[in-house]
Amino acid sequence: MRDGGTLATLRGWAGDARLGVIVVPVNVRDRATDHPAIVRLREQVESGLLPLVVAATYPATAAAQAHRHLESRAVRGRVVLSF
């Protein structure tokens, strides 16, 4: 995420929104059956308007290492476990 970007969080946010980041809580249950909203998200991802950034990918057997990576707070993007 770039400085001044927007973070949509599914689990709430207890941290400090630094570098001008705007934090927006999202309730997935409200949107899980909203097909037009899901289609819009897909279109935004496909067009590049909503970039999905993967910071690192770990095998499931390295889940502890992935958690340490997240706890370092030096992550910009998602940490993904592959199964």
C-alpha positions as CSV (number, residue, x, y, z in Angstrom):
1,M,0.0,0.0,0.0
2,R,1.3,3.4,-0.8
3,D,1.5,6.2,1.7
4,G,-1.8,8.0,1.9
5,G,-3.6,4.8,0.7
6,T,-6.7,3.1,2.1
7,L,-6.8,-0.1,4.1
8,A,-10.0,-2.1,4.2
9,T,-9.8,-4.3,7.2
10,L,-12.1,-7.3,8.0
11,R,-11.0,-7.8,11.6
12,G,-10.9,-4.3,12.9
13,W,-7.8,-2.2,13.4
14,A,-6.1,-1.6,16.8
15,G,-2.9,-0.2,15.3
16,D,-1.7,3.3,14.3
17,A,-2.6,4.4,10.8
18,R,0.7,5.9,9.8
19,L,1.8,7.7,6.7
20,G,-1.7,9.1,6.0
21,V,-3.3,5.7,5.6
22,I,-7.1,5.7,5.9
23,V,-8.5,2.6,7.7
24,V,-12.0,1.5,6.6
25,P,-13.6,-1.5,8.5
26,V,-15.6,-3.8,6.3
27,N,-18.2,-6.4,7.4
28,V,-18.0,-9.3,5.1
29,R,-21.4,-10.7,6.1
30,D,-23.0,-7.5,4.8
31,R,-21.4,-8.2,1.3
32,A,-21.1,-11.9,1.1
33,T,-24.3,-12.3,-1.0
34,D,-24.1,-8.9,-2.7
35,H,-23.3,-10.2,-6.2
36,P,-23.0,-6.8,-7.9
37,A,-20.5,-5.6,-5.2
38,I,-18.4,-8.8,-5.7
39,V,-18.5,-8.2,-9.5
40,R,-17.3,-4.6,-9.0
41,L,-14.5,-5.8,-6.8
42,R,-13.4,-8.3,-9.5
43,E,-13.5,-5.6,-12.1
44,Q,-11.5,-3.2,-9.9
45,V,-8.8,-5.9,-9.4
46,E,-8.7,-6.8,-13.1
47,S,-8.4,-3.1,-14.1
48,G,-5.6,-2.5,-11.6
49,L,-7.7,0.1,-9.7
50,L,-7.6,-2.2,-6.6
51,P,-4.2,-3.8,-6.5
52,L,-3.8,-7.0,-4.5
53,V,-0.2,-7.0,-3.1
54,V,1.3,-10.2,-1.9
55,A,4.3,-9.5,0.4
56,A,5.4,-13.1,0.8
57,T,4.2,-16.7,0.2
58,Y,5.0,-19.5,2.6
59,P,4.2,-23.2,2.5
60,A,1.7,-24.2,5.2
61,T,4.5,-26.0,7.1
62,A,6.2,-22.6,7.6
63,A,3.2,-21.0,9.2
64,A,5.2,-20.0,12.3
65,Q,7.7,-18.2,10.1
66,A,4.8,-16.4,8.3
67,H,3.5,-15.2,11.7
68,R,6.9,-13.9,12.7
69,H,7.0,-12.0,9.4
70,L,3.6,-10.5,10.2
71,E,4.6,-9.6,13.7
72,S,7.6,-7.7,12.4
73,R,5.2,-5.0,11.2
74,A,7.4,-4.5,8.2
75,V,4.9,-6.0,5.8
76,R,3.2,-4.1,3.0
77,G,0.8,-6.6,1.4
78,R,-0.6,-9.9,2.3
79,V,1.3,-12.9,3.7
80,V,-0.1,-16.0,2.1
81,L,0.1,-19.6,3.2
82,S,0.0,-22.2,0.3
83,F,-1.4,-25.6,1.0
